[in-house]
Amino acid sequence: MAFATLNKAEIVQAHARGANDTGSPEVQVALLTARINELTPHFKANPKDHHGRRGLLKMVNSRKRLLAYLKDRDLPRYAALIQKLGLRK
């Protein structure tokens, strides 16, 4: 199921570094986090959906790689993003 366009636009606007920024690690991590949070209840209700779970794990690993990249490149931006999204409590 596709992400709601309006919700996606809000997320991009909230995390963008510039006017037309959709590819920065912050935006990508925020979008992946929103998708992961949206799918989590589905897998609690449907524990045997293994094919869908594979997609979820791919998203989680993609977010993990983006966060590692951001941590290596710019630690203050990484810390701000983690704080803003509520990851790593």
LINRAWO-V74995 format. One record per residue. N is the residue number from 0. RES is the residue in one letter. BURIAL is + if it has 16 or more other ideal C-beta (glycine too) atoms within 10 Angstrom, else -. Layout:
{{N;RES;BURIAL} {N;RES;BURIAL}}
//
This chain:
{{0;M;-} {1;A;-} {2;F;-} {3;A;-} {4;T;-} {5;L;-} {6;N;-} {7;K;+} {8;A;-} {9;E;-} {10;I;+} {11;V;+} {12;Q;-} {13;A;-} {14;H;+} {15;A;+} {16;R;-} {17;G;-} {18;A;-} {19;N;-} {20;D;-} {21;T;-} {22;G;-} {23;S;+} {24;P;+} {25;E;+} {26;V;+} {27;Q;+} {28;V;+} {29;A;+} {30;L;+} {31;L;+} {32;T;+} {33;A;+} {34;R;+} {35;I;-} {36;N;-} {37;E;-} {38;L;+} {39;T;-} {40;P;-} {41;H;-} {42;F;-} {43;K;-} {44;A;-} {45;N;-} {46;P;-} {47;K;-} {48;D;-} {49;H;-} {50;H;-} {51;G;-} {52;R;-} {53;R;-} {54;G;-} {55;L;+} {56;L;-} {57;K;-} {58;M;+} {59;V;-} {60;N;-} {61;S;-} {62;R;+} {63;K;-} {64;R;-} {65;L;+} {66;L;+} {67;A;-} {68;Y;-} {69;L;+} {70;K;-} {71;D;-} {72;R;-} {73;D;-} {74;L;-} {75;P;-} {76;R;-} {77;Y;+} {78;A;-} {79;A;-} {80;L;+} {81;I;+} {82;Q;-} {83;K;-} {84;L;+} {85;G;-} {86;L;-} {87;R;-} {88;K;-}}
//
